[in-house]
């Protein structure tokens, strides 16, 4: 079992300057906008609207921002709306990256803002390539996978800029750390399988639920059935992993609100996600149910990420303290060094 260590009985928070509080709130706003963006993107796929605007970065030859609203009809509304929301999120990410660079003292956090900016730029390029190359499954899946990574980065920044991240009460439990990290990795892998299923048209390859062609396993196979079956098996594995993480938190750290809260939220989200997955099949891929299923999956991932990052908080603090101590030792050695004065030249020498 991992060792449990605490640095205090109750969390204490730093008094944040106003500009840092505003930075944190802005990062939360970006997270909310990213949720809207993921919903918009999933609606595009659910309505098969990916090529309703066949050119990029223009929209039917118009500048994206001057495309007449009167032409936002049928599936064009979903695709063009997705582009506008993505552009807005990109602009907000630029603001966040610059703000972090100017206001944040932690160098690694400033570079995380740069990483978010790089991710959103790459995401835009991948989105354009999906249109220019007529929705190739590999590119579309990569587009969906990178969207989840970008969402995770924005959530991490919002967490790291919060006053609560600096709480003195830190849980150091290596077993919980391993369980939470494994759960987050499994959830991301499951999302990639789900994205592959969506973009290869395998969403209804197994048309019944909870059985599969009337049995506990498919009685015949092809590539789409295999992908769909893998997604169902992955859902079971992820659910069991989340249950294990929540049970461990509840039995070992019941009084630690910083980790019990995301664990309980994670349980609620995975229950909703399994229900939405079943309804997606039973409703024959209703666009809104399917899209909310995608959004809920992203929230399952980021909630698990928050739990995981909080389990690593003690190690981050330990590494920071060690780094500061080493720096102080080096500085002390430098301060003790005194250069010897140059010797005066001997008399008579030239």
Phi and psi in degrees as GROMACS dihedral restraints (atoms count N, CA, C in turn):
[ dihedral_restraints ]
;  ai    aj    ak    al  type     phi  dphi    fc
    3     4     5     6     1   -74.7    20    10
    4     5     6     7     1   155.6    20    10
    6     7     8     9     1   -83.8    20    10
    7     8     9    10     1   137.5    20    10
    9    10    11    12     1  -104.0    20    10
   10    11    12    13     1   124.3    20    10
   12    13    14    15     1  -130.1    20    10
   13    14    15    16     1   143.6    20    10
   15    16    17    18     1  -131.3    20    10
   16    17    18    19     1   142.9    20    10
   18    19    20    21     1   -95.0    20    10
   19    20    21    22     1    -3.4    20    10
   21    22    23    24     1  -177.4    20    10
   22    23    24    25     1   163.3    20    10
   24    25    26    27     1   -83.3    20    10
   25    26    27    28     1   -31.9    20    10
   27    28    29    30     1  -130.6    20    10
   28    29    30    31     1   143.5    20    10
   30    31    32    33     1   -69.7    20    10
   31    32    33    34     1   142.0    20    10
   33    34    35    36     1  -118.9    20    10
   34    35    36    37     1   146.3    20    10
   36    37    38    39     1  -119.6    20    10
   37    38    39    40     1   146.4    20    10
   39    40    41    42     1   -74.3    20    10
   40    41    42    43     1   148.8    20    10
   42    43    44    45     1   -80.7    20    10
   43    44    45    46     1   111.6    20    10
   45    46    47    48     1   -83.6    20    10
   46    47    48    49     1   136.9    20    10
   48    49    50    51     1   -63.2    20    10
   49    50    51    52     1   159.1    20    10
   51    52    53    54     1   -60.0    20    10
   52    53    54    55     1   -40.8    20    10
   54    55    56    57     1   -67.5    20    10
   55    56    57    58     1   -29.8    20    10
   57    58    59    60     1   -75.3    20    10
   58    59    60    61     1   -35.8    20    10
   60    61    62    63     1   -62.5    20    10
   61    62    63    64     1   -41.4    20    10
   63    64    65    66     1   -65.5    20    10
   64    65    66    67     1   -37.5    20    10
   66    67    68    69     1   -61.8    20    10
   67    68    69    70     1   -43.1    20    10
   69    70    71    72     1   -63.5    20    10
   70    71    72    73     1   -44.1    20    10
   72    73    74    75     1   -65.8    20    10
   73    74    75    76     1   -36.2    20    10
   75    76    77    78     1   -65.4    20    10
   76    77    78    79     1   -40.0    20    10
   78    79    80    81     1   -64.5    20    10
   79    80    81    82     1   -36.1    20    10
   81    82    83    84     1   -65.8    20    10
   82    83    84    85     1   -38.6    20    10
   84    85    86    87     1   -62.3    20    10
   85    86    87    88     1   -40.6    20    10
   87    88    89    90     1   -63.6    20    10
   88    89    90    91     1   -38.9    20    10
   90    91    92    93     1   -59.1    20    10
   91    92    93    94     1   -46.2    20    10
   93    94    95    96     1   -62.0    20    10
   94    95    96    97     1   -41.2    20    10
   96    97    98    99     1   -65.5    20    10
   97    98    99   100     1   -34.2    20    10
   99   100   101   102     1   -67.7    20    10
  100   101   102   103     1   -35.3    20    10
  102   103   104   105     1   -60.7    20    10
  103   104   105   106     1   -44.5    20    10
  105   106   107   108     1   -61.9    20    10
  106   107   108   109     1   -40.0    20    10
  108   109   110   111     1   -63.4    20    10
  109   110   111   112     1   -43.1    20    10
  111   112   113   114     1   -63.8    20    10
  112   113   114   115     1   -39.6    20    10
  114   115   116   117     1   -63.2    20    10
  115   116   117   118     1   -44.2    20    10
  117   118   119   120     1   -62.2    20    10
  118   119   120   121     1   -42.7    20    10
  120   121   122   123     1   -64.8    20    10
  121   122   123   124     1   -39.2    20    10
  123   124   125   126     1   -69.5    20    10
  124   125   126   127     1   -32.2    20    10
  126   127   128   129     1   -65.9    20    10
  127   128   129   130     1   -34.7    20    10
  129   130   131   132     1   -60.7    20    10
  130   131   132   133     1   -48.9    20    10
  132   133   134   135     1   -66.9    20    10
  133   134   135   136     1   -42.0    20    10
  135   136   137   138     1   -65.1    20    10
  136   137   138   139     1   -29.0    20    10
  138   139   140   141     1   -96.5    20    10
  139   140   141   142     1     6.9    20    10
  141   142   143   144     1    52.5    20    10
  142   143   144   145     1    45.2    20    10
  144   145   146   147     1  -104.2    20    10
  145   146   147   148     1    12.2    20    10
  147   148   149   150     1   -60.9    20    10
  148   149   150   151     1   -28.5    20    10
  150   151   152   153     1  -113.3    20    10
  151   152   153   154     1    19.5    20    10
  153   154   155   156     1   -69.9    20    10
  154   155   156   157     1   -24.6    20    10
  156   157   158   159     1  -114.1    20    10
  157   158   159   160     1   102.8    20    10
  159   160   161   162     1   -81.8    20    10
  160   161   162   163     1    -5.7    20    10
  162   163   164   165     1  -117.1    20    10
  163   164   165   166     1   161.7    20    10
  165   166   167   168     1  -157.4    20    10
  166   167   168   169     1   138.7    20    10
  168   169   170   171     1   -83.9    20    10
  169   170   171   172     1     0.4    20    10
  171   172   173   174     1   -82.9    20    10
  172   173   174   175     1   168.4    20    10
  174   175   176   177     1  -123.8    20    10
  175   176   177   178     1   103.3    20    10
  177   178   179   180     1    53.8    20    10
  178   179   180   181     1    39.3    20    10
  180   181   182   183     1    84.9    20    10
  181   182   183   184     1   -11.3    20    10
  183   184   185   186     1   -86.2    20    10
  184   185   186   187     1   153.2    20    10
  186   187   188   189     1   -60.3    20    10
  187   188   189   190     1   138.0    20    10
  189   190   191   192     1   -52.5    20    10
  190   191   192   193     1   -36.0    20    10
  192   193   194   195     1   -88.7    20    10
  193   194   195   196     1    -5.5    20    10
  195   196   197   198     1  -116.1    20    10
  196   197   198   199     1     6.1    20    10
  198   199   200   201     1   -61.2    20    10
  199   200   201   202     1   122.4    20    10
  201   202   203   204     1   -60.9    20    10
  202   203   204   205     1   131.5    20    10
  204   205   206   207     1   -58.0    20    10
  205   206   207   208     1   -25.3    20    10
  207   208   209   210     1   -64.2    20    10
  208   209   210   211     1   -18.1    20    10
  210   211   212   213     1   -96.7    20    10
  211   212   213   214     1     2.1    20    10
  213   214   215   216     1   -83.3    20    10
  214   215   216   217     1    73.9    20    10
  216   217   218   219     1  -119.8    20    10
  217   218   219   220     1   153.7    20    10
  219   220   221   222     1    51.9    20    10
  220   221   222   223     1  -134.2    20    10
  222   223   224   225     1   -71.8    20    10
  223   224   225   226     1   -16.3    20    10
  225   226   227   228     1   -60.6    20    10
  226   227   228   229     1   -34.9    20    10
  228   229   230   231     1   -57.6    20    10
  229   230   231   232     1   -44.6    20    10
  231   232   233   234     1   -69.8    20    10
  232   233   234   235     1   -44.8    20    10
  234   235   236   237     1   -70.6    20    10
  235   236   237   238     1   -46.4    20    10
  237   238   239   240     1   -68.4    20    10
  238   239   240   241     1   -38.3    20    10
  240   241   242   243     1   -60.6    20    10
  241   242   243   244     1   -39.5    20    10
  243   244   245   246     1   -60.9    20    10
  244   245   246   247     1   -41.2    20    10
  246   247   248   249     1   -65.1    20    10
  247   248   249   250     1   -41.9    20    10
  249   250   251   252     1   -66.6    20    10
  250   251   252   253     1   -42.5    20    10
  252   253   254   255     1   -64.3    20    10
  253   254   255   256     1   -40.9    20    10
  255   256   257   258     1   -62.3    20    10
  256   257   258   259     1   -40.3    20    10
  258   259   260   261     1   -64.4    20    10
  259   260   261   262     1   -38.7    20    10
  261   262   263   264     1   -64.5    20    10
  262   263   264   265     1   -44.6    20    10
  264   265   266   267     1   -62.7    20    10
  265   266   267   268     1   -39.0    20    10
  267   268   269   270     1   -61.4    20    10
  268   269   270   271     1   -43.1    20    10
  270   271   272   273     1   -63.8    20    10
  271   272   273   274     1   -43.3    20    10
  273   274   275   276     1   -63.3    20    10
  274   275   276   277     1   -34.4    20    10
  276   277   278   279     1   -68.2    20    10
  277   278   279   280     1   -36.5    20    10
  279   280   281   282     1   -60.8    20    10
  280   281   282   283     1   -46.1    20    10
  282   283   284   285     1   -60.0    20    10
  283   284   285   286     1   -44.3    20    10
  285   286   287   288     1   -63.6    20    10
  286   287   288   289     1   -43.8    20    10
  288   289   290   291     1   -62.1    20    10
  289   290   291   292     1   -43.2    20    10
  291   292   293   294     1   -67.0    20    10
  292   293   294   295     1   -42.0    20    10
  294   295   296   297     1   -62.8    20    10
  295   296   297   298     1   -45.2    20    10
  297   298   299   300     1   -60.3    20    10
  298   299   300   301     1   -42.0    20    10
  300   301   302   303     1   -65.2    20    10
  301   302   303   304     1   -31.9    20    10
  303   304   305   306     1   -87.5    20    10
  304   305   306   307     1   -32.5    20    10
  306   307   308   309     1  -108.7    20    10
  307   308   309   310     1   -22.9    20    10
  309   310   311   312     1   -92.1    20    10
  310   311   312   313     1   130.9    20    10
  312   313   314   315     1   -83.9    20    10
  313   314   315   316     1   -21.2    20    10
  315   316   317   318     1   -80.1    20    10
  316   317   318   319     1   115.3    20    10
  318   319   320   321     1   -62.1    20    10
  319   320   321   322     1   -41.3    20    10
  321   322   323   324     1   -64.0    20    10
  322   323   324   325     1   -30.4    20    10
  324   325   326   327     1   -74.7    20    10
  325   326   327   328     1   -34.6    20    10
  327   328   329   330     1   -61.9    20    10
  328   329   330   331     1   -41.6    20    10
  330   331   332   333     1   -71.3    20    10
  331   332   333   334     1   -26.6    20    10
  333   334   335   336     1   -65.7    20    10
  334   335   336   337     1   -36.0    20    10
  336   337   338   339     1   -63.4    20    10
  337   338   339   340     1   -39.2    20    10
  339   340   341   342     1   -64.3    20    10
  340   341   342   343     1   -39.4    20    10
  342   343   344   345     1   -62.1    20    10
  343   344   345   346     1   -40.1    20    10
  345   346   347   348     1   -61.4    20    10
  346   347   348   349     1   -41.8    20    10
  348   349   350   351     1   -64.3    20    10
  349   350   351   352     1   -44.5    20    10
  351   352   353   354     1   -61.3    20    10
  352   353   354   355     1   -38.6    20    10
  354   355   356   357     1   -66.4    20    10
  355   356   357   358     1   -41.2    20    10
  357   358   359   360     1   -71.8    20    10
  358   359   360   361     1   -31.8    20    10
  360   361   362   363     1   -67.4    20    10
  361   362   363   364     1   -46.9    20    10
  363   364   365   366     1   -61.0    20    10
  364   365   366   367     1   -36.4    20    10
  366   367   368   369     1   -64.0    20    10
  367   368   369   370     1   -41.2    20    10
  369   370   371   372     1   -63.2    20    10
  370   371   372   373     1   -41.1    20    10
  372   373   374   375     1   -63.9    20    10
  373   374   375   376     1   -44.2    20    10
  375   376   377   378     1   -62.9    20    10
  376   377   378   379     1   -38.8    20    10
  378   379   380   381     1   -61.2    20    10
  379   380   381   382     1   -40.9    20    10
  381   382   383   384     1   -65.8    20    10
  382   383   384   385     1   -40.1    20    10
  384   385   386   387     1   -64.9    20    10
  385   386   387   388     1   -33.8    20    10
  387   388   389   390     1   -61.7    20    10
  388   389   390   391     1   -33.4    20    10
  390   391   392   393     1   -77.8    20    10
  391   392   393   394     1   -48.7    20    10
  393   394   395   396     1   -64.0    20    10
  394   395   396   397     1   -29.7    20    10
  396   397   398   399     1  -107.2    20    10
  397   398   399   400     1    19.2    20    10
  399   400   401   402     1    60.7    20    10
  400   401   402   403     1    50.8    20    10
  402   403   404   405     1    57.9    20    10
  403   404   405   406     1    53.2    20    10
  405   406   407   408     1   -64.2    20    10
  406   407   408   409     1   133.0    20    10
  408   409   410   411     1   -55.5    20    10
  409   410   411   412     1   -39.2    20    10
  411   412   413   414     1   -63.6    20    10
  412   413   414   415     1   -45.2    20    10
  414   415   416   417     1   -68.6    20    10
  415   416   417   418     1   -41.8    20    10
  417   418   419   420     1   -63.3    20    10
  418   419   420   421     1   -39.6    20    10
  420   421   422   423     1   -66.9    20    10
  421   422   423   424     1   -41.1    20    10
  423   424   425   426     1   -63.2    20    10
  424   425   426   427     1   -38.0    20    10
  426   427   428   429     1   -59.9    20    10
  427   428   429   430     1   -43.8    20    10
  429   430   431   432     1   -68.7    20    10
  430   431   432   433     1   -41.1    20    10
  432   433   434   435     1   -65.2    20    10
  433   434   435   436     1   -40.0    20    10
  435   436   437   438     1   -69.4    20    10
  436   437   438   439     1   -31.6    20    10
  438   439   440   441     1   -59.7    20    10
  439   440   441   442     1   -39.9    20    10
  441   442   443   444     1   -67.9    20    10
  442   443   444   445     1   -38.2    20    10
  444   445   446   447     1   -64.5    20    10
  445   446   447   448     1   -43.8    20    10
  447   448   449   450     1   -61.3    20    10
  448   449   450   451     1   -42.8    20    10
  450   451   452   453     1   -60.1    20    10
  451   452   453   454     1   -42.7    20    10
  453   454   455   456     1   -62.6    20    10
  454   455   456   457     1   -39.2    20    10
  456   457   458   459     1   -64.8    20    10
  457   458   459   460     1   -43.8    20    10
  459   460   461   462     1   -64.7    20    10
  460   461   462   463     1   -39.2    20    10
  462   463   464   465     1   -65.3    20    10
  463   464   465   466     1   -41.6    20    10
  465   466   467   468     1   -62.3    20    10
  466   467   468   469     1   -41.5    20    10
  468   469   470   471     1   -63.5    20    10
  469   470   471   472     1   -42.5    20    10
  471   472   473   474     1   -61.9    20    10
  472   473   474   475     1   -37.7    20    10
  474   475   476   477     1   -68.8    20    10
  475   476   477   478     1   -45.7    20    10
  477   478   479   480     1   -68.2    20    10
  478   479   480   481     1   -26.8    20    10
  480   481   482   483     1   -89.7    20    10
  481   482   483   484     1    -1.9    20    10
  483   484   485   486     1   -80.6    20    10
  484   485   486   487     1   148.8    20    10
  486   487   488   489     1   -59.6    20    10
  487   488   489   490     1   -32.1    20    10
  489   490   491   492     1   -63.4    20    10
  490   491   492   493     1   -25.1    20    10
  492   493   494   495     1   -64.8    20    10
  493   494   495   496     1   -24.3    20    10
  495   496   497   498     1   -93.8    20    10
  496   497   498   499     1    14.9    20    10
  498   499   500   501     1   -60.4    20    10
  499   500   501   502     1   141.9    20    10
  501   502   503   504     1   -74.2    20    10
  502   503   504   505     1   -25.5    20    10
  504   505   506   507     1   -81.9    20    10
  505   506   507   508     1   104.8    20    10
  507   508   509   510     1  -122.6    20    10
  508   509   510   511     1   131.3    20    10
  510   511   512   513     1   -94.3    20    10
  511   512   513   514     1   125.7    20    10
  513   514   515   516     1  -115.6    20    10
  514   515   516   517     1    96.0    20    10
  516   517   518   519     1  -133.6    20    10
  517   518   519   520     1   106.9    20    10
  519   520   521   522     1   -65.8    20    10
  520   521   522   523     1   -34.2    20    10
  522   523   524   525     1   -66.0    20    10
  523   524   525   526     1   -46.3    20    10
  525   526   527   528     1   -62.1    20    10
  526   527   528   529     1   -38.3    20    10
  528   529   530   531     1   -60.4    20    10
  529   530   531   532     1   -43.8    20    10
  531   532   533   534     1   -66.8    20    10
  532   533   534   535     1   -43.2    20    10
  534   535   536   537     1   -63.1    20    10
  535   536   537   538     1   -46.7    20    10
  537   538   539   540     1   -65.4    20    10
  538   539   540   541     1   -42.8    20    10
  540   541   542   543     1   -63.9    20    10
  541   542   543   544     1   -44.2    20    10
  543   544   545   546     1   -61.6    20    10
  544   545   546   547     1   -42.0    20    10
  546   547   548   549     1   -60.8    20    10
  547   548   549   550     1   -44.2    20    10
  549   550   551   552     1   -63.5    20    10
  550   551   552   553     1   -41.8    20    10
  552   553   554   555     1   -63.6    20    10
  553   554   555   556     1   -42.7    20    10
  555   556   557   558     1   -63.9    20    10
  556   557   558   559     1   -39.6    20    10
  558   559   560   561     1   -64.2    20    10
  559   560   561   562     1   -42.5    20    10
  561   562   563   564     1   -64.9    20    10
  562   563   564   565     1   -40.6    20    10
  564   565   566   567     1   -61.5    20    10
  565   566   567   568     1   -41.0    20    10
  567   568   569   570     1   -63.4    20    10
  568   569   570   571     1   -38.4    20    10
  570   571   572   573     1   -64.6    20    10
  571   572   573   574     1   -39.5    20    10
  573   574   575   576     1   -63.8    20    10
  574   575   576   577     1   -40.3    20    10
  576   577   578   579     1   -63.8    20    10
  577   578   579   580     1   -42.4    20    10
  579   580   581   582     1   -62.4    20    10
  580   581   582   583     1   -40.2    20    10
  582   583   584   585     1   -64.6    20    10
  583   584   585   586     1   -41.2    20    10
  585   586   587   588     1   -60.7    20    10
  586   587   588   589     1   -42.3    20    10
  588   589   590   591     1   -61.8    20    10
  589   590   591   592     1   -43.9    20    10
  591   592   593   594     1   -65.1    20    10
  592   593   594   595     1   -43.7    20    10
  594   595   596   597     1   -87.9    20    10
  595   596   597   598     1    -2.0    20    10
  597   598   599   600     1  -108.9    20    10
  598   599   600   601     1     6.5    20    10
  600   601   602   603     1    70.9    20    10
  601   602   603   604     1    30.5    20    10
  603   604   605   606     1  -102.0    20    10
  604   605   606   607     1    13.1    20    10
  606   607   608   609     1   -61.9    20    10
  607   608   609   610     1   -29.6    20    10
  609   610   611   612     1  -119.3    20    10
  610   611   612   613     1    24.7    20    10
  612   613   614   615     1   -62.2    20    10
  613   614   615   616     1   -31.3    20    10
  615   616   617   618     1  -113.1    20    10
  616   617   618   619     1   107.2    20    10
  618   619   620   621     1   -85.5    20    10
  619   620   621   622     1    -5.1    20    10
  621   622   623   624     1  -119.7    20    10
  622   623   624   625     1   163.5    20    10
  624   625   626   627     1  -155.8    20    10
  625   626   627   628     1   138.4    20    10
  627   628   629   630     1   -83.4    20    10
  628   629   630   631     1   -11.6    20    10
  630   631   632   633     1   -76.3    20    10
  631   632   633   634     1   169.2    20    10
  633   634   635   636     1  -127.7    20    10
  634   635   636   637     1   106.0    20    10
  636   637   638   639     1    56.2    20    10
  637   638   639   640     1    36.2    20    10
  639   640   641   642     1    83.7    20    10
  640   641   642   643     1    -0.3    20    10
  642   643   644   645     1  -127.9    20    10
  643   644   645   646     1  -177.1    20    10
  645   646   647   648     1   -82.3    20    10
  646   647   648   649     1    -8.5    20    10
  648   649   650   651     1  -151.3    20    10
  649   650   651   652     1   153.8    20    10
  651   652   653   654     1   -59.6    20    10
  652   653   654   655     1   143.1    20    10
  654   655   656   657     1   -94.7    20    10
  655   656   657   658     1    -1.6    20    10
  657   658   659   660     1  -151.6    20    10
  658   659   660   661     1   161.9    20    10
  660   661   662   663     1  -136.7    20    10
  661   662   663   664     1   147.6    20    10
  663   664   665   666     1  -151.0    20    10
  664   665   666   667     1  -176.9    20    10
  666   667   668   669     1   -61.8    20    10
  667   668   669   670     1   -42.5    20    10
  669   670   671   672     1   -68.5    20    10
  670   671   672   673     1   -39.7    20    10
  672   673   674   675     1   -63.4    20    10
  673   674   675   676     1   -38.7    20    10
  675   676   677   678     1   -63.7    20    10
  676   677   678   679     1   -42.3    20    10
  678   679   680   681     1   -65.1    20    10
  679   680   681   682     1   -44.5    20    10
  681   682   683   684     1   -63.5    20    10
  682   683   684   685     1   -42.8    20    10
  684   685   686   687     1   -62.8    20    10
  685   686   687   688     1   -40.8    20    10
  687   688   689   690     1   -62.2    20    10
  688   689   690   691     1   -36.2    20    10
  690   691   692   693     1   -66.9    20    10
  691   692   693   694     1   -39.1    20    10
  693   694   695   696     1   -68.4    20    10
  694   695   696   697     1   -42.3    20    10
  696   697   698   699     1   -63.6    20    10
  697   698   699   700     1   -41.7    20    10
  699   700   701   702     1   -61.0    20    10
  700   701   702   703     1   -37.3    20    10
  702   703   704   705     1   -62.4    20    10
  703   704   705   706     1   -39.8    20    10
  705   706   707   708     1   -65.3    20    10
  706   707   708   709     1   -44.1    20    10
  708   709   710   711     1   -63.4    20    10
  709   710   711   712     1   -44.8    20    10
  711   712   713   714     1   -63.1    20    10
  712   713   714   715     1   -43.5    20    10
  714   715   716   717     1   -60.8    20    10
  715   716   717   718     1   -44.5    20    10
  717   718   719   720     1   -63.8    20    10
  718   719   720   721     1   -38.5    20    10
  720   721   722   723     1   -65.9    20    10
  721   722   723   724     1   -41.4    20    10
  723   724   725   726     1   -66.1    20    10
  724   725   726   727     1   -41.1    20    10
  726   727   728   729     1   -60.4    20    10
  727   728   729   730     1   -41.0    20    10
  729   730   731   732     1   -64.6    20    10
  730   731   732   733     1   -43.3    20    10
  732   733   734   735     1   -63.6    20    10
  733   734   735   736     1   -45.5    20    10
  735   736   737   738     1   -65.4    20    10
  736   737   738   739     1   -40.1    20    10
  738   739   740   741     1   -64.1    20    10
  739   740   741   742     1   -40.3    20    10
  741   742   743   744     1   -65.6    20    10
  742   743   744   745     1   -43.9    20    10
  744   745   746   747     1   -61.2    20    10
  745   746   747   748     1   -44.0    20    10
  747   748   749   750     1   -69.0    20    10
  748   749   750   751     1   -33.8    20    10
  750   751   752   753     1   -85.3    20    10
  751   752   753   754     1   -30.1    20    10
  753   754   755   756     1  -103.5    20    10
  754   755   756   757     1   -26.1    20    10
  756   757   758   759     1  -136.5    20    10
  757   758   759   760     1    42.8    20    10
  759   760   761   762     1   -60.0    20    10
  760   761   762   763     1   -31.5    20    10
  762   763   764   765     1   -87.3    20    10
  763   764   765   766     1    -0.2    20    10
  765   766   767   768     1   -95.5    20    10
  766   767   768   769     1    95.1    20    10
  768   769   770   771     1   -62.8    20    10
  769   770   771   772     1   -31.3    20    10
  771   772   773   774     1   -63.3    20    10
  772   773   774   775     1   -24.1    20    10
  774   775   776   777     1  -113.3    20    10
  775   776   777   778     1   -24.6    20    10
  777   778   779   780     1   -70.6    20    10
  778   779   780   781     1   -34.2    20    10
  780   781   782   783     1   -64.8    20    10
  781   782   783   784     1   -52.5    20    10
  783   784   785   786     1   -63.3    20    10
  784   785   786   787     1   -29.9    20    10
  786   787   788   789     1   -65.6    20    10
  787   788   789   790     1   -42.5    20    10
  789   790   791   792     1   -68.7    20    10
  790   791   792   793     1   -39.8    20    10
  792   793   794   795     1   -62.4    20    10
  793   794   795   796     1   -39.2    20    10
  795   796   797   798     1   -61.6    20    10
  796   797   798   799     1   -40.7    20    10
  798   799   800   801     1   -62.1    20    10
  799   800   801   802     1   -44.9    20    10
  801   802   803   804     1   -64.4    20    10
  802   803   804   805     1   -42.0    20    10
  804   805   806   807     1   -66.5    20    10
  805   806   807   808     1   -41.2    20    10
  807   808   809   810     1   -69.0    20    10
  808   809   810   811     1   -32.5    20    10
  810   811   812   813     1   -64.4    20    10
  811   812   813   814     1   -43.6    20    10
  813   814   815   816     1   -64.6    20    10
  814   815   816   817     1   -37.6    20    10
  816   817   818   819     1   -67.4    20    10
  817   818   819   820     1   -42.4    20    10
  819   820   821   822     1   -63.7    20    10
  820   821   822   823     1   -41.3    20    10
  822   823   824   825     1   -62.3    20    10
  823   824   825   826     1   -44.8    20    10
  825   826   827   828     1   -64.5    20    10
  826   827   828   829     1   -37.4    20    10
  828   829   830   831     1   -62.6    20    10
  829   830   831   832     1   -42.7    20    10
  831   832   833   834     1   -64.1    20    10
  832   833   834   835     1   -43.9    20    10
  834   835   836   837     1   -66.0    20    10
  835   836   837   838     1   -30.9    20    10
  837   838   839   840     1   -60.4    20    10
  838   839   840   841     1   -42.8    20    10
  840   841   842   843     1   -71.6    20    10
  841   842   843   844     1   -48.0    20    10
  843   844   845   846     1   -66.1    20    10
  844   845   846   847     1   -28.5    20    10
  846   847   848   849     1   -90.7    20    10
  847   848   849   850     1     7.3    20    10
  849   850   851   852     1    59.0    20    10
  850   851   852   853     1    46.6    20    10
  852   853   854   855     1    62.5    20    10
  853   854   855   856     1    53.6    20    10
  855   856   857   858     1   -55.6    20    10
  856   857   858   859     1   128.5    20    10
  858   859   860   861     1   -55.8    20    10
  859   860   861   862     1   -42.4    20    10
  861   862   863   864     1   -74.2    20    10
  862   863   864   865     1   -40.7    20    10
  864   865   866   867     1   -62.8    20    10
  865   866   867   868     1   -43.2    20    10
  867   868   869   870     1   -61.2    20    10
  868   869   870   871     1   -42.4    20    10
  870   871   872   873     1   -70.0    20    10
  871   872   873   874     1   -41.2    20    10
  873   874   875   876     1   -66.2    20    10
  874   875   876   877     1   -31.4    20    10
  876   877   878   879     1   -59.3    20    10
  877   878   879   880     1   -41.6    20    10
  879   880   881   882     1   -66.0    20    10
  880   881   882   883     1   -45.0    20    10
  882   883   884   885     1   -63.9    20    10
  883   884   885   886     1   -42.8    20    10
  885   886   887   888     1   -63.2    20    10
  886   887   888   889     1   -37.8    20    10
  888   889   890   891     1   -61.3    20    10
  889   890   891   892     1   -40.5    20    10
  891   892   893   894     1   -64.6    20    10
  892   893   894   895     1   -36.8    20    10
  894   895   896   897     1   -72.7    20    10
  895   896   897   898     1   -32.8    20    10
  897   898   899   900     1   -60.9    20    10
  898   899   900   901     1   -44.9    20    10
  900   901   902   903     1   -61.6    20    10
  901   902   903   904     1   -48.9    20    10
  903   904   905   906     1   -72.4    20    10
  904   905   906   907     1   -30.4    20    10
  906   907   908   909     1   -66.4    20    10
  907   908   909   910     1   -41.4    20    10
  909   910   911   912     1   -64.3    20    10
  910   911   912   913     1   -36.0    20    10
  912   913   914   915     1   -63.1    20    10
  913   914   915   916     1   -43.4    20    10
  915   916   917   918     1   -60.3    20    10
  916   917   918   919     1   -45.3    20    10
  918   919   920   921     1   -59.8    20    10
  919   920   921   922     1   -43.4    20    10
  921   922   923   924     1   -63.9    20    10
  922   923   924   925     1   -46.0    20    10
  924   925   926   927     1   -62.5    20    10
  925   926   927   928     1   -36.2    20    10
  927   928   929   930     1   -70.1    20    10
  928   929   930   931     1   -28.6    20    10
  930   931   932   933     1   -73.4    20    10
  931   932   933   934     1   -22.3    20    10
  933   934   935   936     1   -91.6    20    10
  934   935   936   937     1    -2.3    20    10
  936   937   938   939     1   -58.1    20    10
  937   938   939   940     1   -40.6    20    10
  939   940   941   942     1   -63.8    20    10
  940   941   942   943     1   -41.0    20    10
  942   943   944   945     1   -67.2    20    10
  943   944   945   946     1   -38.0    20    10
  945   946   947   948     1   -63.1    20    10
  946   947   948   949     1   -44.2    20    10
  948   949   950   951     1   -63.6    20    10
  949   950   951   952     1   -41.3    20    10
  951   952   953   954     1   -62.4    20    10
  952   953   954   955     1   -43.2    20    10
  954   955   956   957     1   -65.6    20    10
  955   956   957   958     1   -37.2    20    10
  957   958   959   960     1   -65.7    20    10
  958   959   960   961     1   -44.0    20    10
  960   961   962   963     1   -62.4    20    10
  961   962   963   964     1   -43.3    20    10
  963   964   965   966     1   -63.4    20    10
  964   965   966   967     1   -41.9    20    10
  966   967   968   969     1   -62.7    20    10
  967   968   969   970     1   -42.4    20    10
  969   970   971   972     1   -64.9    20    10
  970   971   972   973     1   -39.7    20    10
  972   973   974   975     1   -64.3    20    10
  973   974   975   976     1   -44.5    20    10
  975   976   977   978     1   -62.5    20    10
  976   977   978   979     1   -39.1    20    10
  978   979   980   981     1   -64.6    20    10
  979   980   981   982     1   -40.4    20    10
  981   982   983   984     1   -65.7    20    10
  982   983   984   985     1   -37.4    20    10
  984   985   986   987     1   -63.6    20    10
  985   986   987   988     1   -46.1    20    10
  987   988   989   990     1   -61.8    20    10
  988   989   990   991     1   -42.4    20    10
  990   991   992   993     1   -64.7    20    10
  991   992   993   994     1   -36.8    20    10
  993   994   995   996     1   -63.7    20    10
  994   995   996   997     1   -40.7    20    10
  996   997   998   999     1   -64.3    20    10
  997   998   999  1000     1   -42.1    20    10
  999  1000  1001  1002     1   -62.7    20    10
 1000  1001  1002  1003     1   -40.6    20    10
 1002  1003  1004  1005     1   -65.3    20    10
 1003  1004  1005  1006     1   -27.8    20    10
 1005  1006  1007  1008     1   -80.8    20    10
 1006  1007  1008  1009     1   -18.1    20    10
 1008  1009  1010  1011     1   -75.9    20    10
 1009  1010  1011  1012     1   131.3    20    10
 1011  1012  1013  1014     1  -128.7    20    10
 1012  1013  1014  1015     1   124.2    20    10
 1014  1015  1016  1017     1   -72.0    20    10
 1015  1016  1017  1018     1   135.3    20    10
 1017  1018  1019  1020     1   -72.3    20    10
 1018  1019  1020  1021     1   139.5    20    10
 1020  1021  1022  1023     1   -66.2    20    10
 1021  1022  1023  1024     1   147.9    20    10
 1023  1024  1025  1026     1   -60.9    20    10
 1024  1025  1026  1027     1   139.3    20    10
 1026  1027  1028  1029     1   -69.7    20    10
 1027  1028  1029  1030     1   143.4    20    10
 1029  1030  1031  1032     1   -71.8    20    10
 1030  1031  1032  1033     1   139.4    20    10
 1032  1033  1034  1035     1   -63.8    20    10
 1033  1034  1035  1036     1   144.3    20    10
 1035  1036  1037  1038     1   -62.5    20    10
 1036  1037  1038  1039     1   146.7    20    10
 1038  1039  1040  1041     1   -62.6    20    10
 1039  1040  1041  1042     1   140.8    20    10
 1041  1042  1043  1044     1    87.1    20    10
 1042  1043  1044  1045     1    -9.3    20    10
 1044  1045  1046  1047     1   -84.6    20    10
 1045  1046  1047  1048     1   157.1    20    10
